[in-house]
Amino acid sequence: IDVLVNNAGAQKLLDSPELFDDSVLDMTIRTHLYGCFHTVRRAWPVMAAQGYGRICNIASSTMLGLDNTWDY
């Protein structure tokens, strides 16, 4: 493994920030945080054993909605 890129994302379209409840937060955390953690945990021993490798974790603001979804 030379490179691991974590670029997973989950978004639920909501009409307003008030609808961002615990279930949406849980989905977001499971996808963005846990998903990243699990892939890094699997790749790290291989990269450490071979003495090289790069990990790139990408985040975005999609959890706040798409453009024009909410009126800020």
Predicted model as a PDB file, atoms N, CA, C, CB and O in Angstrom, pLDDT in the B-factor column:
MODEL        1                                                                  
ATOM      1  N   ILE A   1       0.863  -1.176   0.000  1.00 93.00           N  
ATOM      2  CA  ILE A   1       0.000   0.000   0.000  1.00 93.00           C  
ATOM      3  C   ILE A   1       0.900   1.227   0.000  1.00 93.00           C  
ATOM      4  CB  ILE A   1      -0.977   0.005   1.234  1.00 93.00           C  
ATOM      5  O   ILE A   1       1.681   1.426   0.931  1.00 93.00           O  
ATOM      6  N   ASP A   2       0.796   2.045  -1.033  1.00 96.00           N  
ATOM      7  CA  ASP A   2       1.572   3.280  -1.105  1.00 96.00           C  
ATOM      8  C   ASP A   2       0.793   4.464  -0.543  1.00 96.00           C  
ATOM      9  CB  ASP A   2       1.979   3.564  -2.546  1.00 96.00           C  
ATOM     10  O   ASP A   2       1.340   5.302   0.174  1.00 96.00           O  
ATOM     11  N   VAL A   3      -0.486   4.517  -0.878  1.00 97.00           N  
ATOM     12  CA  VAL A   3      -1.309   5.670  -0.494  1.00 97.00           C  
ATOM     13  C   VAL A   3      -2.702   5.196  -0.086  1.00 97.00           C  
ATOM     14  CB  VAL A   3      -1.403   6.697  -1.660  1.00 97.00           C  
ATOM     15  O   VAL A   3      -3.289   4.316  -0.716  1.00 97.00           O  
ATOM     16  N   LEU A   4      -3.210   5.798   0.976  1.00 96.00           N  
ATOM     17  CA  LEU A   4      -4.604   5.610   1.373  1.00 96.00           C  
ATOM     18  C   LEU A   4      -5.270   6.982   1.326  1.00 96.00           C  
ATOM     19  CB  LEU A   4      -4.723   4.954   2.810  1.00 96.00           C  
ATOM     20  O   LEU A   4      -4.807   7.921   1.974  1.00 96.00           O  
ATOM     21  N   VAL A   5      -6.344   7.100   0.571  1.00 94.00           N  
ATOM     22  CA  VAL A   5      -7.106   8.345   0.509  1.00 94.00           C  
ATOM     23  C   VAL A   5      -8.501   8.063   1.045  1.00 94.00           C  
ATOM     24  CB  VAL A   5      -7.164   8.918  -0.954  1.00 94.00           C  
ATOM     25  O   VAL A   5      -9.249   7.275   0.466  1.00 94.00           O  
ATOM     26  N   ASN A   6      -8.843   8.704   2.144  1.00 89.00           N  
ATOM     27  CA  ASN A   6     -10.191   8.609   2.709  1.00 89.00           C  
ATOM     28  C   ASN A   6     -11.000   9.793   2.208  1.00 89.00           C  
ATOM     29  CB  ASN A   6     -10.157   8.574   4.276  1.00 89.00           C  
ATOM     30  O   ASN A   6     -10.760  10.936   2.597  1.00 89.00           O  
ATOM     31  N   ASN A   7     -11.958   9.506   1.342  1.00 83.00           N  
ATOM     32  CA  ASN A   7     -12.765  10.554   0.758  1.00 83.00           C  
ATOM     33  C   ASN A   7     -14.236  10.151   0.771  1.00 83.00           C  
ATOM     34  CB  ASN A   7     -12.298  10.860  -0.671  1.00 83.00           C  
ATOM     35  O   ASN A   7     -14.995  10.519  -0.126  1.00 83.00           O  
ATOM     36  N   ALA A   8     -14.632   9.403   1.782  1.00 69.00           N  
ATOM     37  CA  ALA A   8     -16.026   8.979   1.876  1.00 69.00           C  
ATOM     38  C   ALA A   8     -16.887  10.140   2.349  1.00 69.00           C  
ATOM     39  CB  ALA A   8     -16.172   7.774   2.830  1.00 69.00           C  
ATOM     40  O   ALA A   8     -16.415  11.049   3.032  1.00 69.00           O  
ATOM     41  N   GLY A   9     -18.119  10.091   1.984  1.00 70.00           N  
ATOM     42  CA  GLY A   9     -19.028  11.131   2.437  1.00 70.00           C  
ATOM     43  C   GLY A   9     -20.454  10.637   2.464  1.00 70.00           C  
ATOM     44  O   GLY A   9     -20.853   9.762   1.697  1.00 70.00           O  
ATOM     45  N   ALA A  10     -21.199  11.216   3.358  1.00 68.00           N  
ATOM     46  CA  ALA A  10     -22.628  10.919   3.444  1.00 68.00           C  
ATOM     47  C   ALA A  10     -23.353  12.222   3.691  1.00 68.00           C  
ATOM     48  CB  ALA A  10     -22.940   9.876   4.570  1.00 68.00           C  
ATOM     49  O   ALA A  10     -22.930  13.042   4.506  1.00 68.00           O  
ATOM     50  N   GLN A  11     -24.416  12.396   2.999  1.00 68.00           N  
ATOM     51  CA  GLN A  11     -25.184  13.611   3.176  1.00 68.00           C  
ATOM     52  C   GLN A  11     -26.661  13.274   3.104  1.00 68.00           C  
ATOM     53  CB  GLN A  11     -24.806  14.668   2.121  1.00 68.00           C  
ATOM     54  O   GLN A  11     -27.096  12.503   2.248  1.00 68.00           O  
ATOM     55  N   LYS A  12     -27.402  13.845   3.987  1.00 70.00           N  
ATOM     56  CA  LYS A  12     -28.843  13.713   3.956  1.00 70.00           C  
ATOM     57  C   LYS A  12     -29.403  15.101   3.686  1.00 70.00           C  
ATOM     58  CB  LYS A  12     -29.405  13.104   5.294  1.00 70.00           C  
ATOM     59  O   LYS A  12     -29.142  16.040   4.438  1.00 70.00           O  
ATOM     60  N   LEU A  13     -30.160  15.228   2.626  1.00 72.00           N  
ATOM     61  CA  LEU A  13     -30.724  16.533   2.285  1.00 72.00           C  
ATOM     62  C   LEU A  13     -31.810  16.902   3.285  1.00 72.00           C  
ATOM     63  CB  LEU A  13     -31.291  16.531   0.846  1.00 72.00           C  
ATOM     64  O   LEU A  13     -32.766  16.155   3.493  1.00 72.00           O  
ATOM     65  N   LEU A  14     -31.647  18.056   3.893  1.00 74.00           N  
ATOM     66  CA  LEU A  14     -32.583  18.536   4.899  1.00 74.00           C  
ATOM     67  C   LEU A  14     -33.056  19.928   4.518  1.00 74.00           C  
ATOM     68  CB  LEU A  14     -31.935  18.540   6.304  1.00 74.00           C  
ATOM     69  O   LEU A  14     -32.334  20.687   3.871  1.00 74.00           O  
ATOM     70  N   ASP A  15     -34.263  20.253   4.921  1.00 73.00           N  
ATOM     71  CA  ASP A  15     -34.814  21.563   4.602  1.00 73.00           C  
ATOM     72  C   ASP A  15     -34.271  22.670   5.498  1.00 73.00           C  
ATOM     73  CB  ASP A  15     -36.309  21.522   4.706  1.00 73.00           C  
ATOM     74  O   ASP A  15     -34.281  23.838   5.110  1.00 73.00           O  
ATOM     75  N   SER A  16     -33.800  22.318   6.686  1.00 74.00           N  
ATOM     76  CA  SER A  16     -33.285  23.337   7.598  1.00 74.00           C  
ATOM     77  C   SER A  16     -32.351  22.691   8.614  1.00 74.00           C  
ATOM     78  CB  SER A  16     -34.444  24.075   8.315  1.00 74.00           C  
ATOM     79  O   SER A  16     -32.414  21.482   8.835  1.00 74.00           O  
ATOM     80  N   PRO A  17     -31.479  23.496   9.235  1.00 75.00           N  
ATOM     81  CA  PRO A  17     -30.558  22.949  10.241  1.00 75.00           C  
ATOM     82  C   PRO A  17     -31.281  22.327  11.435  1.00 75.00           C  
ATOM     83  CB  PRO A  17     -29.629  24.039  10.731  1.00 75.00           C  
ATOM     84  O   PRO A  17     -30.724  21.447  12.092  1.00 75.00           O  
ATOM     85  N   GLU A  18     -32.487  22.756  11.726  1.00 79.00           N  
ATOM     86  CA  GLU A  18     -33.233  22.206  12.854  1.00 79.00           C  
ATOM     87  C   GLU A  18     -33.536  20.726  12.672  1.00 79.00           C  
ATOM     88  CB  GLU A  18     -34.526  22.973  13.047  1.00 79.00           C  
ATOM     89  O   GLU A  18     -33.763  20.014  13.650  1.00 79.00           O  
ATOM     90  N   LEU A  19     -33.542  20.257  11.425  1.00 79.00           N  
ATOM     91  CA  LEU A  19     -33.836  18.854  11.135  1.00 79.00           C  
ATOM     92  C   LEU A  19     -32.603  17.956  11.268  1.00 79.00           C  
ATOM     93  CB  LEU A  19     -34.410  18.728   9.737  1.00 79.00           C  
ATOM     94  O   LEU A  19     -32.696  16.739  11.112  1.00 79.00           O  
ATOM     95  N   PHE A  20     -31.459  18.559  11.555  1.00 79.00           N  
ATOM     96  CA  PHE A  20     -30.225  17.800  11.728  1.00 79.00           C  
ATOM     97  C   PHE A  20     -30.254  17.170  13.117  1.00 79.00           C  
ATOM     98  CB  PHE A  20     -28.958  18.711  11.542  1.00 79.00           C  
ATOM     99  O   PHE A  20     -29.679  17.704  14.065  1.00 79.00           O  
ATOM    100  N   ASP A  21     -30.929  16.030  13.224  1.00 86.00           N  
ATOM    101  CA  ASP A  21     -31.137  15.399  14.528  1.00 86.00           C  
ATOM    102  C   ASP A  21     -30.040  14.376  14.819  1.00 86.00           C  
ATOM    103  CB  ASP A  21     -32.519  14.723  14.584  1.00 86.00           C  
ATOM    104  O   ASP A  21     -29.073  14.259  14.066  1.00 86.00           O  
ATOM    105  N   ASP A  22     -30.200  13.643  15.913  1.00 89.00           N  
ATOM    106  CA  ASP A  22     -29.186  12.685  16.337  1.00 89.00           C  
ATOM    107  C   ASP A  22     -28.951  11.579  15.312  1.00 89.00           C  
ATOM    108  CB  ASP A  22     -29.584  12.075  17.654  1.00 89.00           C  
ATOM    109  O   ASP A  22     -27.824  11.104  15.170  1.00 89.00           O  
ATOM    110  N   SER A  23     -29.988  11.164  14.599  1.00 87.00           N  
ATOM    111  CA  SER A  23     -29.801  10.092  13.611  1.00 87.00           C  
ATOM    112  C   SER A  23     -28.938  10.563  12.445  1.00 87.00           C  
ATOM    113  CB  SER A  23     -31.162   9.598  13.089  1.00 87.00           C  
ATOM    114  O   SER A  23     -28.123   9.801  11.926  1.00 87.00           O  
ATOM    115  N   VAL A  24     -29.113  11.807  12.036  1.00 82.00           N  
ATOM    116  CA  VAL A  24     -28.286  12.363  10.958  1.00 82.00           C  
ATOM    117  C   VAL A  24     -26.856  12.558  11.453  1.00 82.00           C  
ATOM    118  CB  VAL A  24     -28.871  13.711  10.449  1.00 82.00           C  
ATOM    119  O   VAL A  24     -25.904  12.281  10.723  1.00 82.00           O  
ATOM    120  N   LEU A  25     -26.703  13.028  12.679  1.00 82.00           N  
ATOM    121  CA  LEU A  25     -25.374  13.188  13.251  1.00 82.00           C  
ATOM    122  C   LEU A  25     -24.674  11.841  13.353  1.00 82.00           C  
ATOM    123  CB  LEU A  25     -25.457  13.853  14.629  1.00 82.00           C  
ATOM    124  O   LEU A  25     -23.486  11.740  13.044  1.00 82.00           O  
ATOM    125  N   ASP A  26     -25.385  10.810  13.780  1.00 87.00           N  
ATOM    126  CA  ASP A  26     -24.811   9.474  13.899  1.00 87.00           C  
ATOM    127  C   ASP A  26     -24.342   8.961  12.543  1.00 87.00           C  
ATOM    128  CB  ASP A  26     -25.829   8.506  14.507  1.00 87.00           C  
ATOM    129  O   ASP A  26     -23.248   8.405  12.443  1.00 87.00           O  
ATOM    130  N   MET A  27     -25.144   9.137  11.502  1.00 83.00           N  
ATOM    131  CA  MET A  27     -24.766   8.710  10.155  1.00 83.00           C  
ATOM    132  C   MET A  27     -23.511   9.453   9.695  1.00 83.00           C  
ATOM    133  CB  MET A  27     -25.928   8.950   9.162  1.00 83.00           C  
ATOM    134  O   MET A  27     -22.617   8.853   9.098  1.00 83.00           O  
ATOM    135  N   THR A  28     -23.444  10.732   9.967  1.00 80.00           N  
ATOM    136  CA  THR A  28     -22.300  11.542   9.563  1.00 80.00           C  
ATOM    137  C   THR A  28     -21.033  11.089  10.281  1.00 80.00           C  
ATOM    138  CB  THR A  28     -22.567  13.026   9.844  1.00 80.00           C  
ATOM    139  O   THR A  28     -19.985  10.944   9.653  1.00 80.00           O  
ATOM    140  N   ILE A  29     -21.119  10.867  11.580  1.00 84.00           N  
ATOM    141  CA  ILE A  29     -19.953  10.435  12.348  1.00 84.00           C  
ATOM    142  C   ILE A  29     -19.515   9.034  11.938  1.00 84.00           C  
ATOM    143  CB  ILE A  29     -20.259  10.471  13.848  1.00 84.00           C  
ATOM    144  O   ILE A  29     -18.320   8.776  11.795  1.00 84.00           O  
ATOM    145  N   ARG A  30     -20.473   8.126  11.748  1.00 85.00           N  
ATOM    146  CA  ARG A  30     -20.115   6.767  11.338  1.00 85.00           C  
ATOM    147  C   ARG A  30     -19.405   6.762   9.992  1.00 85.00           C  
ATOM    148  CB  ARG A  30     -21.361   5.885  11.273  1.00 85.00           C  
ATOM    149  O   ARG A  30     -18.454   6.005   9.796  1.00 85.00           O  
ATOM    150  N   THR A  31     -19.850   7.586   9.075  1.00 83.00           N  
ATOM    151  CA  THR A  31     -19.250   7.603   7.744  1.00 83.00           C  
ATOM    152  C   THR A  31     -17.903   8.316   7.737  1.00 83.00           C  
ATOM    153  CB  THR A  31     -20.189   8.271   6.756  1.00 83.00           C  
ATOM    154  O   THR A  31     -16.901   7.755   7.295  1.00 83.00           O  
ATOM    155  N   HIS A  32     -17.882   9.549   8.227  1.00 81.00           N  
ATOM    156  CA  HIS A  32     -16.685  10.373   8.109  1.00 81.00           C  
ATOM    157  C   HIS A  32     -15.601  10.026   9.123  1.00 81.00           C  
ATOM    158  CB  HIS A  32     -17.055  11.811   8.256  1.00 81.00           C  
ATOM    159  O   HIS A  32     -14.426   9.971   8.760  1.00 81.00           O  
ATOM    160  N   LEU A  33     -15.954   9.798  10.351  1.00 86.00           N  
ATOM    161  CA  LEU A  33     -14.950   9.542  11.384  1.00 86.00           C  
ATOM    162  C   LEU A  33     -14.624   8.053  11.500  1.00 86.00           C  
ATOM    163  CB  LEU A  33     -15.436  10.073  12.729  1.00 86.00           C  
ATOM    164  O   LEU A  33     -13.461   7.664  11.390  1.00 86.00           O  
ATOM    165  N   TYR A  34     -15.629   7.228  11.718  1.00 89.00           N  
ATOM    166  CA  TYR A  34     -15.380   5.797  11.874  1.00 89.00           C  
ATOM    167  C   TYR A  34     -14.835   5.176  10.593  1.00 89.00           C  
ATOM    168  CB  TYR A  34     -16.657   5.084  12.292  1.00 89.00           C  
ATOM    169  O   TYR A  34     -13.933   4.340  10.643  1.00 89.00           O  
ATOM    170  N   GLY A  35     -15.374   5.577   9.456  1.00 87.00           N  
ATOM    171  CA  GLY A  35     -14.891   5.041   8.186  1.00 87.00           C  
ATOM    172  C   GLY A  35     -13.419   5.330   7.982  1.00 87.00           C  
ATOM    173  O   GLY A  35     -12.663   4.457   7.556  1.00 87.00           O  
ATOM    174  N   CYS A  36     -13.012   6.546   8.283  1.00 89.00           N  
ATOM    175  CA  CYS A  36     -11.604   6.935   8.189  1.00 89.00           C  
ATOM    176  C   CYS A  36     -10.768   6.114   9.167  1.00 89.00           C  
ATOM    177  CB  CYS A  36     -11.432   8.448   8.469  1.00 89.00           C  
ATOM    178  O   CYS A  36      -9.727   5.572   8.795  1.00 89.00           O  
ATOM    179  N   PHE A  37     -11.213   6.024  10.391  1.00 92.00           N  
ATOM    180  CA  PHE A  37     -10.471   5.289  11.418  1.00 92.00           C  
ATOM    181  C   PHE A  37     -10.256   3.834  11.009  1.00 92.00           C  
ATOM    182  CB  PHE A  37     -11.212   5.351  12.759  1.00 92.00           C  
ATOM    183  O   PHE A  37      -9.149   3.311  11.143  1.00 92.00           O  
ATOM    184  N   HIS A  38     -11.293   3.185  10.517  1.00 94.00           N  
ATOM    185  CA  HIS A  38     -11.186   1.765  10.183  1.00 94.00           C  
ATOM    186  C   HIS A  38     -10.228   1.518   9.014  1.00 94.00           C  
ATOM    187  CB  HIS A  38     -12.563   1.207   9.847  1.00 94.00           C  
ATOM    188  O   HIS A  38      -9.478   0.541   9.032  1.00 94.00           O  
ATOM    189  N   THR A  39     -10.242   2.379   8.008  1.00 94.00           N  
ATOM    190  CA  THR A  39      -9.329   2.162   6.882  1.00 94.00           C  
ATOM    191  C   THR A  39      -7.885   2.463   7.277  1.00 94.00           C  
ATOM    192  CB  THR A  39      -9.738   3.032   5.686  1.00 94.00           C  
ATOM    193  O   THR A  39      -6.968   1.768   6.838  1.00 94.00           O  
ATOM    194  N   VAL A  40      -7.671   3.499   8.105  1.00 95.00           N  
ATOM    195  CA  VAL A  40      -6.315   3.796   8.571  1.00 95.00           C  
ATOM    196  C   VAL A  40      -5.791   2.655   9.438  1.00 95.00           C  
ATOM    197  CB  VAL A  40      -6.287   5.125   9.360  1.00 95.00           C  
ATOM    198  O   VAL A  40      -4.633   2.256   9.316  1.00 95.00           O  
ATOM    199  N   ARG A  41      -6.635   2.143  10.297  1.00 96.00           N  
ATOM    200  CA  ARG A  41      -6.225   1.051  11.183  1.00 96.00           C  
ATOM    201  C   ARG A  41      -5.778  -0.175  10.384  1.00 96.00           C  
ATOM    202  CB  ARG A  41      -7.376   0.672  12.125  1.00 96.00           C  
ATOM    203  O   ARG A  41      -4.859  -0.878  10.806  1.00 96.00           O  
ATOM    204  N   ARG A  42      -6.406  -0.442   9.247  1.00 96.00           N  
ATOM    205  CA  ARG A  42      -6.021  -1.597   8.424  1.00 96.00           C  
ATOM    206  C   ARG A  42      -4.762  -1.318   7.603  1.00 96.00           C  
ATOM    207  CB  ARG A  42      -7.169  -1.985   7.491  1.00 96.00           C  
ATOM    208  O   ARG A  42      -3.935  -2.213   7.431  1.00 96.00           O  
ATOM    209  N   ALA A  43      -4.602  -0.099   7.096  1.00 97.00           N  
ATOM    210  CA  ALA A  43      -3.464   0.218   6.229  1.00 97.00           C  
ATOM    211  C   ALA A  43      -2.179   0.476   7.017  1.00 97.00           C  
ATOM    212  CB  ALA A  43      -3.789   1.428   5.377  1.00 97.00           C  
ATOM    213  O   ALA A  43      -1.088   0.188   6.525  1.00 97.00           O  
ATOM    214  N   TRP A  44      -2.294   1.010   8.216  1.00 96.00           N  
ATOM    215  CA  TRP A  44      -1.111   1.418   8.983  1.00 96.00           C  
ATOM    216  C   TRP A  44      -0.083   0.308   9.196  1.00 96.00           C  
ATOM    217  CB  TRP A  44      -1.542   1.936  10.313  1.00 96.00           C  
ATOM    218  O   TRP A  44       1.100   0.545   8.952  1.00 96.00           O  
ATOM    219  N   PRO A  45      -0.471  -0.891   9.640  1.00 97.00           N  
ATOM    220  CA  PRO A  45       0.551  -1.934   9.848  1.00 97.00           C  
ATOM    221  C   PRO A  45       1.313  -2.294   8.571  1.00 97.00           C  
ATOM    222  CB  PRO A  45      -0.101  -3.186  10.409  1.00 97.00           C  
ATOM    223  O   PRO A  45       2.511  -2.575   8.621  1.00 97.00           O  
ATOM    224  N   VAL A  46       0.633  -2.286   7.447  1.00 97.00           N  
ATOM    225  CA  VAL A  46       1.289  -2.593   6.173  1.00 97.00           C  
ATOM    226  C   VAL A  46       2.291  -1.495   5.837  1.00 97.00           C  
ATOM    227  CB  VAL A  46       0.244  -2.744   5.032  1.00 97.00           C  
ATOM    228  O   VAL A  46       3.430  -1.777   5.465  1.00 97.00           O  
ATOM    229  N   MET A  47       1.864  -0.246   5.969  1.00 97.00           N  
ATOM    230  CA  MET A  47       2.758   0.876   5.672  1.00 97.00           C  
ATOM    231  C   MET A  47       3.948   0.900   6.627  1.00 97.00           C  
ATOM    232  CB  MET A  47       1.993   2.204   5.753  1.00 97.00           C  
ATOM    233  O   MET A  47       5.075   1.163   6.208  1.00 97.00           O  
ATOM    234  N   ALA A  48       3.704   0.628   7.901  1.00 97.00           N  
ATOM    235  CA  ALA A  48       4.797   0.619   8.880  1.00 97.00           C  
ATOM    236  C   ALA A  48       5.797  -0.498   8.570  1.00 97.00           C  
ATOM    237  CB  ALA A  48       4.238   0.450  10.308  1.00 97.00           C  
ATOM    238  O   ALA A  48       7.006  -0.291   8.679  1.00 97.00           O  
ATOM    239  N   ALA A  49       5.306  -1.672   8.188  1.00 98.00           N  
ATOM    240  CA  ALA A  49       6.183  -2.803   7.881  1.00 98.00           C  
ATOM    241  C   ALA A  49       7.044  -2.537   6.647  1.00 98.00           C  
ATOM    242  CB  ALA A  49       5.355  -4.065   7.670  1.00 98.00           C  
ATOM    243  O   ALA A  49       8.202  -2.952   6.597  1.00 98.00           O  
ATOM    244  N   GLN A  50       6.487  -1.855   5.664  1.00 97.00           N  
ATOM    245  CA  GLN A  50       7.251  -1.578   4.447  1.00 97.00           C  
ATOM    246  C   GLN A  50       8.086  -0.303   4.563  1.00 97.00           C  
ATOM    247  CB  GLN A  50       6.310  -1.466   3.259  1.00 97.00           C  
ATOM    248  O   GLN A  50       8.910  -0.017   3.694  1.00 97.00           O  
ATOM    249  N   GLY A  51       7.873   0.462   5.636  1.00 97.00           N  
ATOM    250  CA  GLY A  51       8.690   1.648   5.884  1.00 97.00           C  
ATOM    251  C   GLY A  51       8.285   2.886   5.108  1.00 97.00           C  
ATOM    252  O   GLY A  51       9.024   3.870   5.082  1.00 97.00           O  
ATOM    253  N   TYR A  52       7.136   2.850   4.482  1.00 97.00           N  
ATOM    254  CA  TYR A  52       6.665   4.036   3.768  1.00 97.00           C  
ATOM    255  C   TYR A  52       5.167   3.948   3.529  1.00 97.00           C  
ATOM    256  CB  TYR A  52       7.409   4.200   2.432  1.00 97.00           C  
ATOM    257  O   TYR A  52       4.547   2.902   3.727  1.00 97.00           O  
ATOM    258  N   GLY A  53       4.605   5.058   3.102  1.00 97.00           N  
ATOM    259  CA  GLY A  53       3.187   5.152   2.794  1.00 97.00           C  
ATOM    260  C   GLY A  53       2.672   6.522   3.190  1.00 97.00           C  
ATOM    261  O   GLY A  53       3.248   7.195   4.045  1.00 97.00           O  
ATOM    262  N   ARG A  54       1.616   6.914   2.578  1.00 97.00           N  
ATOM    263  CA  ARG A  54       0.994   8.211   2.855  1.00 97.00           C  
ATOM    264  C   ARG A  54      -0.496   8.010   3.067  1.00 97.00           C  
ATOM    265  CB  ARG A  54       1.253   9.219   1.698  1.00 97.00           C  
ATOM    266  O   ARG A  54      -1.131   7.171   2.428  1.00 97.00           O  
ATOM    267  N   ILE A  55      -1.034   8.806   3.986  1.00 96.00           N  
ATOM    268  CA  ILE A  55      -2.472   8.777   4.268  1.00 96.00           C  
ATOM    269  C   ILE A  55      -3.014  10.180   4.086  1.00 96.00           C  
ATOM    270  CB  ILE A  55      -2.769   8.244   5.711  1.00 96.00           C  
ATOM    271  O   ILE A  55      -2.486  11.141   4.646  1.00 96.00           O  
ATOM    272  N   CYS A  56      -4.064  10.289   3.304  1.00 94.00           N  
ATOM    273  CA  CYS A  56      -4.709  11.578   3.056  1.00 94.00           C  
ATOM    274  C   CYS A  56      -6.174  11.459   3.462  1.00 94.00           C  
ATOM    275  CB  CYS A  56      -4.571  12.010   1.549  1.00 94.00           C  
ATOM    276  O   CYS A  56      -6.927  10.679   2.879  1.00 94.00           O  
ATOM    277  N   ASN A  57      -6.572  12.240   4.470  1.00 89.00           N  
ATOM    278  CA  ASN A  57      -7.965  12.268   4.915  1.00 89.00           C  
ATOM    279  C   ASN A  57      -8.590  13.568   4.432  1.00 89.00           C  
ATOM    280  CB  ASN A  57      -8.073  12.137   6.474  1.00 89.00           C  
ATOM    281  O   ASN A  57      -8.086  14.654   4.719  1.00 89.00           O  
ATOM    282  N   ILE A  58      -9.675  13.452   3.707  1.00 84.00           N  
ATOM    283  CA  ILE A  58     -10.331  14.611   3.117  1.00 84.00           C  
ATOM    284  C   ILE A  58     -11.667  14.830   3.811  1.00 84.00           C  
ATOM    285  CB  ILE A  58     -10.525  14.426   1.589  1.00 84.00           C  
ATOM    286  O   ILE A  58     -12.439  13.891   4.008  1.00 84.00           O  
ATOM    287  N   ALA A  59     -11.929  16.064   4.175  1.00 74.00           N  
ATOM    288  CA  ALA A  59     -13.211  16.422   4.791  1.00 74.00           C  
ATOM    289  C   ALA A  59     -13.870  17.502   3.946  1.00 74.00           C  
ATOM    290  CB  ALA A  59     -13.020  16.910   6.267  1.00 74.00           C  
ATOM    291  O   ALA A  59     -13.208  18.198   3.175  1.00 74.00           O  
ATOM    292  N   SER A  60     -15.158  17.627   4.100  1.00 67.00           N  
ATOM    293  CA  SER A  60     -15.871  18.665   3.368  1.00 67.00           C  
ATOM    294  C   SER A  60     -16.975  19.235   4.239  1.00 67.00           C  
ATOM    295  CB  SER A  60     -16.449  18.114   2.050  1.00 67.00           C  
ATOM    296  O   SER A  60     -17.229  18.760   5.346  1.00 67.00           O  
ATOM    297  N   SER A  61     -17.605  20.234   3.728  1.00 63.00           N  
ATOM    298  CA  SER A  61     -18.691  20.879   4.475  1.00 63.00           C  
ATOM    299  C   SER A  61     -20.058  20.372   4.034  1.00 63.00           C  
ATOM    300  CB  SER A  61     -18.624  22.392   4.303  1.00 63.00           C  
ATOM    301  O   SER A  61     -21.067  21.022   4.311  1.00 63.00           O  
ATOM    302  N   THR A  62     -20.117  19.225   3.354  1.00 59.00           N  
ATOM    303  CA  THR A  62     -21.406  18.747   2.864  1.00 59.00           C  
ATOM    304  C   THR A  62     -22.384  18.427   3.978  1.00 59.00           C  
ATOM    305  CB  THR A  62     -21.206  17.533   2.015  1.00 59.00           C  
ATOM    306  O   THR A  62     -23.595  18.397   3.758  1.00 59.00           O  
ATOM    307  N   MET A  63     -21.857  18.184   5.192  1.00 54.00           N  
ATOM    308  CA  MET A  63     -22.779  17.923   6.294  1.00 54.00           C  
ATOM    309  C   MET A  63     -23.652  19.130   6.589  1.00 54.00           C  
ATOM    310  CB  MET A  63     -22.011  17.525   7.541  1.00 54.00           C  
ATOM    311  O   MET A  63     -24.669  19.009   7.272  1.00 54.00           O  
ATOM    312  N   LEU A  64     -23.262  20.302   6.077  1.00 57.00           N  
ATOM    313  CA  LEU A  64     -24.056  21.516   6.277  1.00 57.00           C  
ATOM    314  C   LEU A  64     -25.078  21.713   5.162  1.00 57.00           C  
ATOM    315  CB  LEU A  64     -23.143  22.734   6.361  1.00 57.00           C  
ATOM    316  O   LEU A  64     -25.841  22.679   5.185  1.00 57.00           O  
ATOM    317  N   GLY A  65     -25.097  20.818   4.199  1.00 54.00           N  
ATOM    318  CA  GLY A  65     -26.066  20.907   3.108  1.00 54.00           C  
ATOM    319  C   GLY A  65     -25.412  21.329   1.809  1.00 54.00           C  
ATOM    320  O   GLY A  65     -24.274  21.798   1.800  1.00 54.00           O  
ATOM    321  N   LEU A  66     -26.122  21.165   0.731  1.00 54.00           N  
ATOM    322  CA  LEU A  66     -25.645  21.579  -0.579  1.00 54.00           C  
ATOM    323  C   LEU A  66     -25.898  23.065  -0.778  1.00 54.00           C  
ATOM    324  CB  LEU A  66     -26.323  20.762  -1.689  1.00 54.00           C  
ATOM    325  O   LEU A  66     -26.693  23.673  -0.062  1.00 54.00           O  
ATOM    326  N   ASP A  67     -25.210  23.643  -1.763  1.00 53.00           N  
ATOM    327  CA  ASP A  67     -25.467  25.039  -2.090  1.00 53.00           C  
ATOM    328  C   ASP A  67     -26.953  25.251  -2.336  1.00 53.00           C  
ATOM    329  CB  ASP A  67     -24.648  25.470  -3.320  1.00 53.00           C  
ATOM    330  O   ASP A  67     -27.611  24.433  -2.980  1.00 53.00           O  
ATOM    331  N   ASN A  68     -27.458  26.324  -1.833  1.00 48.00           N  
ATOM    332  CA  ASN A  68     -28.870  26.715  -1.987  1.00 48.00           C  
ATOM    333  C   ASN A  68     -29.835  25.803  -1.257  1.00 48.00           C  
ATOM    334  CB  ASN A  68     -29.235  26.742  -3.439  1.00 48.00           C  
ATOM    335  O   ASN A  68     -31.046  25.918  -1.442  1.00 48.00           O  
ATOM    336  N   THR A  69     -29.320  24.888  -0.420  1.00 51.00           N  
ATOM    337  CA  THR A  69     -30.219  24.037   0.349  1.00 51.00           C  
ATOM    338  C   THR A  69     -30.801  24.808   1.519  1.00 51.00           C  
ATOM    339  CB  THR A  69     -29.491  22.785   0.846  1.00 51.00           C  
ATOM    340  O   THR A  69     -32.004  24.759   1.778  1.00 51.00           O  
ATOM    341  N   TRP A  70     -29.932  25.519   2.219  1.00 50.00           N  
ATOM    342  CA  TRP A  70     -30.377  26.322   3.375  1.00 50.00           C  
ATOM    343  C   TRP A  70     -30.121  27.783   3.084  1.00 50.00           C  
ATOM    344  CB  TRP A  70     -29.648  25.890   4.688  1.00 50.00           C  
ATOM    345  O   TRP A  70     -29.169  28.133   2.387  1.00 50.00           O  
ATOM    346  N   ASP A  71     -30.959  28.618   3.612  1.00 54.00           N  
ATOM    347  CA  ASP A  71     -30.794  30.058   3.482  1.00 54.00           C  
ATOM    348  C   ASP A  71     -30.041  30.566   4.698  1.00 54.00           C  
ATOM    349  CB  ASP A  71     -32.165  30.775   3.334  1.00 54.00           C  
ATOM    350  O   ASP A  71     -30.625  30.705   5.773  1.00 54.00           O  
ATOM    351  N   TYR A  72     -28.761  30.843   4.546  1.00 50.00           N  
ATOM    352  CA  TYR A  72     -27.944  31.262   5.690  1.00 50.00           C  
ATOM    353  C   TYR A  72     -28.161  32.718   6.007  1.00 50.00           C  
ATOM    354  CB  TYR A  72     -26.469  31.010   5.422  1.00 50.00           C  
ATOM    355  O   TYR A  72     -27.555  33.244   6.941  1.00 50.00           O  
TER     356      TYR A  72                                                      
ENDMDL                                                                          
END                                                                             
